[in-house]
Amino acid sequence: MGVTMTDMNEHETMDMTGMDMSSMNNMHGMHHNMAGMDDPGMKYMGNLKQKFWVSLVLMVIVVLLAPLMGMQLSVGGLSLPITFPGSEWVLLIVATALFLYGGLPFVRGGIEEIKARKPGMMALIGLGISVAYLYSVYAFVANNLIPGHAHVMNFFWELATLIVIMLLGHWVEMNAVMKAGNATDSLGQMLPDTVHMLHGDEVMDMPLAHVQAGSKLRVLAGESIPADGQIDDGDTTVNEALVSGESAPVVKHAGDQVTGGTVNGDGTITMTVSAVGEDGFIGQIGHMVSDAQQQKSRAENVASRVAGWLFYIALVVGLLTVAVWTPINGFGPALMMGVTVLIIACPHALGLALPLVIVRATGMSAKRGLLVRNRNAYEATSKARYIMFDKTGTLTTGHFTVNAVQPLVDGVTADDLLADFAALEQSSTHPFATGVLAAAKQKRVDVTPADNVQTIQGAGLSGELDGRQLMIVNAKYLVAHGLDFDATKVDQLAAAGNTVSLLVVDQQVQGLVAAGDVARPEAAKAIAGLKQAGLTPVMLTGDNQQTAATVAAALGIDDVHAELMPADKSRLISEYQRRGGVLMVGDGINDAPSLAGADVGIAIGAGTDVAIDAADVVLVSSKTTDILNFVRLAKATNRKLVQNIWWAAGYNIVAIPLAAGVLAPIGITMPAALGAVVMSLSAIIVAINAMTLRAPSVE
């Protein structure tokens, strides 16, 4: 599929041949919102796998040496905590190492969230472990270095388990979600490494980096056009799928504009460069993708919002607890109650609530051929209102199929006509030619390659076969040369979305072949299912309005936008987002900005690397019904996410007020030990709930 797999801890250098350094730096700054990367602390995590295992070893030592909320336990005849001369010092040293190694990234991430005035999971975790560590250090000093001081309970046990479980949640989630590629890496591959530069009458092969605005270049047949510019001399056809998404070639003459990254067809041209680097089409696409992905990366999921609320609630309630209970019980007991509030406000379950569901959902997705790269895709999909489709290669197969073979004179059969077409198209790679040759093979028509096959610029092909002069041309050529043909029939077939070519034998029009892209066989079923799921389908395509309307009508899509450039698609994505959430499905380079800008971008696995790298979800099999499978799974997943968040946060609704002593006047309190038990029970519940995730599939 061409998905770029990169290591989370590696900052690979991008090879954007021909772009100036500022362009490369700007485009390389593109941020893909993969799992965990929206957490500010992730950039401090380093190697998560190593950090988890080292922290786990340190946690085991702490658990053996520290009491659980002040309790003495007996496990298999072993009395916990284990004590020996100097055990308190060992506990302090190991807990400090664990806090600095495994916990400090959460603290630093939390500080960044607070600076941005958007406290979330990192801030809540950082607050909990910081308070637990600092109070535990105070307890150590009071118990071991201040003679006669009343015993103070520490929270080293809670500190250790909280850090390790939070690291586990992040690591598990990372491994569950596909590592992101860089869309700009693939964009750079659209341009050639070297160009044919003109210096007077001399042609020199030069690196693309030497091209500047005003440079004179020669582009040979079949080569990628190196930069945006204008044709000075030569006639050709250009495959502009990069720009429009449509594979049908566009005729170009002197004075016409060409785009860097598109593919020159059957003619040699000379051109003057008008834009390079970030000013060219490829650079603009890169910036559009980058801007869209950075905007998306700022989106918050429900767990982050809940964590933000809990942060403020815990902080306010904790401070109020100390303030209210100090005059009643004294500062020491009041501080203990306040610290308990802050610690239990960050339950283990909240750190696991989302990752466990995501792991389950991602595994189910992968088994169905759905590679999910953005953890927020499930939630965003469940809330979406519109689903936007590119046409060619997404709703259609992207391959030309012969839809009509019609002789126009007596004595010529359909097989004769197809044989003559195939004779001229033997060496052509044009999508129309591919369709003709496939049809001839399917019908087992005997084909003899024509001789002296030549290109008729902007019109078709000519050649010789069995003493006859053959030409395959378009209707425009026939009109220009005064040859009679059935224009009504050609117009009817063209109106149905076909490309129509006519066979001329010795200056007589003998028949026509109509070929066009066809809808994927399962597309109509998928569209109907998506409508039932509450989504409104919209078609976005660079193809002409007539063809687009024909395909849309056949599939049941009422909202159609045709003849679009990439910037037009991005603009429409933004417009629809103001009305509700938007999913975008595409496969081409021209779809990349839209895939990145939509709330969820879904790429067809058979599409380009650029589209795949810009998407949040990749359909490996390219079946349109897989989109419906993902929507159904996303809705089921989001229900589980909400349930788990309620289980995790709901614990706080009861635990925080009780820990603060709200019901103490009537004799109801939350002992620290009971808080720990309920905290653990909450984590078990969310784990079991995550495992019950199910979603129906469409065959």
N, C-alpha and C positions, 0 to 999 in steps of 0.2 A: 504493500500500500504506500510505501514511501514515508511512513511516519518516522520522524526523527526522534531517536531515543537519546536523551542526554542525562548525565548524572546530576542530581540535585546540587552537588557541591562543586561542580565544575563550571567555570565561566569561560565557555569556549569562544574562540575568536571567529567572527563572522567574515566570510569571504564575499564581499559585495564588489566584485570586479568592476572597475570603471567609476565607482562613486568616490567623491572626495571624502576626506577624513571626517568632516563635520556631518556629512550625510550618514556615514557608517555609524558614527557614535549615536546620532539621534535615533536611527532605526534599530540599532542594537539595544537601545534602552527599552525596547518594547517589553512590556510585562505581561506574561500570560498568567491568568488567574487559575492556577492549578490548585489542587488540594493543599490547604495549609498556607499557601503563599499570600493569602489575604490577612494572615496573622502577622502583625509587625514583628513579633519575637522570632519568627521563623528564620530571619536572616542571621540571628545569633545562635541558632541551634547547632550548626555544623553538621557532623555526621550523626543523625538521629539514632541509627541502629547502635552505634558504639556508645552514644550517650545513655541510651536506655539500659544496655547491659551493664555498663559500669555502675550506673546509678542503682540498678537492681541489687548488685553485690553489696553496695554500701547500705542499701535499705535493709537487707537481711541482717547485717550487723546491728543496725540501729534497732530493729524490731526485737532482737534478742536481748538488747541491753536496756531498752526504754520501756516504761510501763504504758499500757494503753489507758489513757485518761486516768492515770493514777491507780489502776487496778493491778492486783497480783493474779497471775494466771498459772494454771497447771496444764501442760500439754504432754500427754503420754509419759507422765511421771517426771517431766522436766518442768521445773519451776521457773516462770518468767515474771519479771526480767531476771537475767543472769547477773549476779553481782560478784565482784572480786575486788581486791585492793586496786584502786585506780580506775575502776570500770566507768566512773562518772567522767573522768578525763578522756578516756577512749571514746565514750559516747559523744562528748562535745566535739572532739576532733573529727570523728567520722561524719557526724551530722553537719558540721561546718563545711567539710569537703563536699558533701552531697548538695548542700544549699548553693555553694558557689559554682559547682560543676553542672548539676542538673537543674537547679532552680533559678539561678541568676538570669538565664535567657528570658524566663517568664517575667521577671521583675523589670528587666530592661524593655521588653515588649510592652508591659503595662504602662511604663513611664511614657513611651511614645504614644500610646492610646490616650493617656490623660492629657499630654501636650496637645494632641489633636482634638481634645474635648469630645472624644468618642470612646469612653471606657467600655471594654467588652470582656471577652474571656481572659485575655492576657492580664488585664488590670485586676480582675477578680481573683485569678490564681495568684498573681504577684502579691496582692494584698494579703491573701490568706497565708501564704507560706512565709512572707516577711514578718507578719505579726507572730506566727507560730515560732519562727526561729528566734526573733528578738526577745520574745517573752520567755522562751526556753533558756536562752543565755542568761537572762535576768534570774530565772529560777536556779540555774546552776550556781551563779554567784551567790545568791541568797542562801542556798543550801550548803555550799562547800566553803565559802570564803568569808561569810559574815557569822561569827560565833553567836549563838543564841537566837538567831533569826528563825521565825516559824517556817516550817516546811512549805515550800511552794512547788506545786505540781508543774511538770514541764510538758511540752507538746511535741517532743522529738519524734515519737511514734507516728503521730498524725502528719507531721511535716514530711517524713520520709515516704509514707505510703501515698500521700497526695502528689508529691513530685513525680514518683515513678508511674502512678496511674495516668497522670496528665501526659507524661512523655510517651507512655504506651498508646494513649489515644491518638496522639499526633503521628506516631510512627505507623500504627496500623492504618490510619487514614491515608497516609502518604503511599503506602504500598498498595492500597486498594485502588488508587486512582492512577491512571496512565500518566507517565511523565510527559511533559509538554515538549514539543519541538518548537523551533523558531521559524515563523512564517517568512521572515526576511531572508533566511538562509536559502529557501526555495525560490524566492523572488530573484535573488542574484543569479540563479542558474538559468534564468530566462534569457540572459544576455550572453553573447559570445565572448570568449577570452581575447580574441584578436579581431582586427578589422582590416579591410583593404582601404588604406588611406591614399587619396590622390594628392600628388605634389606636381602640379602642372600636368604633363602627359605621363608621368611616372606613377606607378601603383606600388605601394610598399605595405607589407603586413606589419601592423603595429599593435601593441597592447591596447585594450579598450580604455585603460586609464589615461591614455594620451589624447583621447577624443575631447574636443571642446566645442562650444557653440560656434558655428561657422566652418567647422571642418568639412571637407569634401570626402565622401565615402563611396565606394562601389560595393553593391550587395549582389551576390550571385544567386542563381535559382536555388531554392531550398534552404537558404541560410536565414538565420534570425536577423532581423533588422536591429542594428546595435544601439540606436538612439532615436529620439523623436526628431523629425525633420520634414523636408519637402523634396519631392522627386524633381531632379533637374532634367533627366533624360531617361527614356525607356518606358515601356509599357509592361505591366505585369498583373498578376492577381496576388492578393495578400490574404492569408488566413488570419483573421482578426478575432479569433476566439478569445484571446487574451483580454480584449476590450469588451466585446459584446457577448461572449459566451457561445456564439454561433459559429459552426465550422464551415459554413458555405463561404467560398472565397469572394473577396471584394475586388472589382477591377480598379486598377490604379493607372493613371497617366501622368505625364510631366505636369507639374504644378500642384498635384495632389499631396496631401499630408499623409505621413506614415508614422507609426508608433513603435518605439523601441520595445523589443520583446515579441512582437508579432513575427510571423514567418512569411518570407518572400516565396512566391509561387514559382511560375514557369518562365519568368523573364529576368534579365540582368538590368539593374538600374543604377544610376548615380544619384546621390542625394546630398543636400546640405543640412548639417545638423543644426537644430534650433534649440534643443534643451538636453542637458545631461544631468546625471546625479539626482539629487533630490528635486530638481526642477522638472525632470522627465516623468513620464507616465509611471514607470516602475517605482521611482522614488515617491511619487504622490500616493500610489497604492500602499507603499510601506508606511507612510505617515498616517494614512486613514486607518489602517489596521492597528497601528500603535496607539493612536488616540482612542479608538474604540475600546481596545482591550484595557487600557489604563482606566477609562471611565467605568468599565464593567468591574474592575478589580476593587472599586470602592463600594460595591454593593454589599450589604450586610445580610447575613442569614438570620433566621429566627433565634438560633442559639446565641449569637453575638448580641442581639438585642436584649434577650432575657438576661444574659450575663451583665450587660450594662445596667439594667434596672437593679439587679441584685447587688451590684457594686455600690450604688448610691444608697440603697436600702440598708445594706450591712454597715456601711460607714456611718450613716446617721444613727441607726439603732444602737450600734456599738458605742458611739460617743455618748448618746443619751443614757445608755445603761450605766456607764461609769459615772456620769454626772448625777443621776438619780440615786444610785445605790451607795455612793461614797458617804453621804451624810448618814445613811442608815446603818450600813455594815462596816464602813471604813474603806480606805482606798484600796487596800490589798485585795479583799474579796470582790470589790466592785470591779477592779481591773481584771480579775480572773473571769468574771462574768462577761465583761466587754470583749475580752480576747476570745472566749468561747463562741460568742456571737459571730465574730469575724471569721473564725476558722470553719464553723459549720455552715456559714453562708456560702462556702465554696465546696459543696459536696463532691465526692468522687463521681457520683452518677452524672453530674452535669458535664464533666470532661469526657465521659464515655457515651452519653446519650446520642450525640450525632455520629461520632465515628463508627460505632457498632452497627447502626442502621446503614450507613454509607458502605461499610464493608460488605454487608449482606446484599445490599442493592447492587453494588458494583460487580460482585461475583455472579449474581443472577443475570445482570446485563451482559457480561462477557460471554456467558454460556449461550446467549441469544444473538451473539454477533454485534453487540453494542458496546463500544469502548468509550467509557465516560472519563473525561479529562478534567472536569470542573465539578467539585463537590456540590456547588450551589445549583447545578443544572436541574437536579430533581425538584427542589423547592420552586425554582423559577418556572419550570415547565408546568407544574401543577397549577400555577397562578396565571398562566398565559391566556390571552384572549384570541390572538391571531397567529397563524402559521403561514409564513411567506415561502413560496417555492420558486427557485429558478426553474426554467423549463427544460432546456436541452441538457440531457445527461442526468437529470434528476427525476422529472415526471416522464420524460421520454428516454429512449435507449441511448440517444446520442449517435446512432448509426443510421445511415440512409438505407431504406428498404424500397425496392421497386414496387410501386403501387399500381402501375398501369403500363402495358405494352400494347400500343395501338397502331396497326398498319393503316396508312392513309391512301394506298393505291391497291388496285386489284393485283392478285398474283403474288403478293408478299404476305407471308404468314408471320405470326407473332414470334415463332422460333427463329425465322430468318432474320427478323428485325433485331432480336436480342443477340444473335450470333454476330451481326455486323457491328452492333454497338460494342460488344465485348472484344471484337477484333481490334478496334481502335483504342480501347481503354486498358489493354493488357499491361502496360507499363505505368499507368497513372496511379497515384496514391490519393487522388481526390475522393472525398466521401461518396460522391455520386458514382464514381468509377467502381469503388469498392462494393456498392450496392448492386450495380449492374453485373459485375463478375460473380457475385454470390448468387444472384438470380439465375444466371446462365449455368452455373455449376449445379444448382438445385434441380433445374429442369433438364440437366444432362444434354445441353446443347453443344454440338461440336463447334469448337472455336478455332479458327486459323488466324494467328496474329497477322495484322496488316503490315505492309512495308512502308517505308518512308513516312512514318508517323511524325507529324509536326504540329506545333501549337499555333492555333489561330488566336493571336493576342486579344484577350477580352471576349472571346466568342466560343472557342472550343478546340477541336482537333481535326486534322485531315490526314489522309493516308490512302494507300492503294491496296486493293485486294482482288485477285482474279481478273485483272485488267480493268477494274472499275475504280473510279475516283470517289472516295467516301469522305463525308464531313459530318461531324457531330457539332451542331451549333445551337445557339439560343434563338428565340423568336426575334430579338432585336436585330440579329445578323440577317435574318430572312427579310425583314422589312427594309433594311438598309440596302439590300441587293435585289430587291424586287422579285423575290421568289414567293409563289402562292402557297398558302397553307391554311389550315382550319384554325383561325385565331380564336374562335369561340370555344373550341375544345381546349385549347391551350389555357385560356383564361379560366375556364371552369376547374381544370386540374390545379392551376396555380392558386386559385381561391381556396382549395382544400388543403393548402399548406405544402404543396409539392414543388420541387424544382423540375422544370420540364425542358428536356433537350430533344432536338429533332434530327433525324438522319436524312442527309442529302446524298443521293447517288447520281453522279453525272448531271448535276444541276437540277435534279428533280427531288422534291420532298417526298420520302416514301413512308415515314412513320415517326412516332414519338415514343419516348419513355419518360414516365413521371416517377420520380423517387422522392421520398421524404422521410424525415424522422418519425418514428411511431411511438405512441404512448407505451409505457411499461405495462405489461398485462395486468399487474396487480394494483396499478395506480388508482383506478376508479374506486376499487374496494377500500383502499387506504383513505382516500378523500372522504368517502361516505362515513367511515368509522371515526375520522377526526372531527367531522361535523357533529356526530352523535356525542363525542367527548366534550363538546362545547367550544370547539375551536373554529374560527372562520378562516378558510383557506384563501390565500391571495397569490396570484402569479406575478412574478417580476422577471422580465426577460428582455434581452437585447434584440430579439427577433422582431419581424414586422408585425403590425397590429393584426393583420388578416390571419396569418398563421397562428399567432398566439391565441386569438379568439376561437379559432377552430379547435385547437387542442384543449383549451379551457372548457369549452362547451361539452366536449366529449367526456371530460372527467368530472363535470359538475362544479366547476369553479366559476363564480360570478364576477369576482373582483380581479380585473386584469390590467396590468401596466406593461406596455411594450416599448420597444425601441429605446431601451435604457442604457446609459453608461454606468460604470461602477459608482460614481458619485451620486447619480440619480437614485440608485438602489439604496445607498446609505441614507440619503435624504428621506426616502419613503419609509425606511425602517424607523427613523427618528419621529416622523409624523405619526405613524401608527402607534409608537410607544407612548405617545401622549394620550392615546385612547385606552391603552391596556398593554399587558405583557406581550412580547413578540418572540416567536421562534422563527429561525431562518434556516432553510434547507437548500444547500447548493453543492456544486462540485468543481467550479472553475475558478481561475485566478481572479476573474472579475467579481466573483462572489465573496472573496476574502474579507474586504472591509465590512460587508453586510453581515457575514458570519460572526465577525468579531464584535460588531456593534449591537447585534440583537441580544436580547436577554439570554437566549440560548442559541448557539450556532450548531447546526447538525450537518456534518459533511458526509457525502456519499463516498464510501471507501475506494471506489474506482476512480475518484476524481484526482485533481492535482495535489501535489504536496503542499502547495501554498494554502489551498482551501482546508486541507486536513489539519495543518498546523494552526490555523486561525480558529478552528471550531472547538466546541466544548464536548461534543459527542460525535463519534465516527461510526457509521454503519458499515460494517465489514462486508456484508453480502450485497450492499447497494439495493436491497429490496425495499420498495416504498412502504410496504406493510410493517417493516421494522420500526418505522417512525411511530406508527400507532402503538406497537409493542412498547416502545420507550415511553410514550405519553401515559399509557396505562400503568406501567411500572412506576413512573415518576409520581403519579397521583397516589398510588399505594404507599410509596416510600415516604412521601410528605406526610401522610396520615400517621405513619409510625414515628416520624421525627417529632411531630407535634405531641403525640402521646408520650414519647420518652421525655420530651422537654417538660411536660406537665408532671410526670413522675419525679423527675430530678428536681425541678424547681418547686413543685408542690410540697415537697419535704420541708423546704425553707419557710413556706407559709405557716407551718405549725411550729417548726423547730426554732426559728429566730425569735418569735415573741416569747416562747417558753424559756429559751435560754436567757432572754433579757429580763425574765422575772415578772412578766405582765400578770400572771396568775398566782404569783407567790403569796399575795395577801390571803388567798383562799386555800393555800397549802399545795398548789399544783406547780411543780417546777420541772425543768428538763435537766436531770443530772448529766454531767459530762459523759459518763460511761454509756448512758442510754442514747445520747446523741450520736455516739460512735457506732452503736449497734444499728440504729435506724439509718445512718449514713451508708453503712455497708449493705443493708437490706435494699435500699433504694438502687444501688449499683447493680445488685443481682436482678432486680425487677426489670431494669432497662435492658439488661443483657438478654433475658428470656424473651422480652417483648420484641427485640430486634430479630431474633431467630424465627419469629412467627410470620415474618413478611412473606406475602404471596402476591402474585399478580397474574391475571390470565393473559395468554398469548394469542395472536392472530396467525393462523397458518397461511 
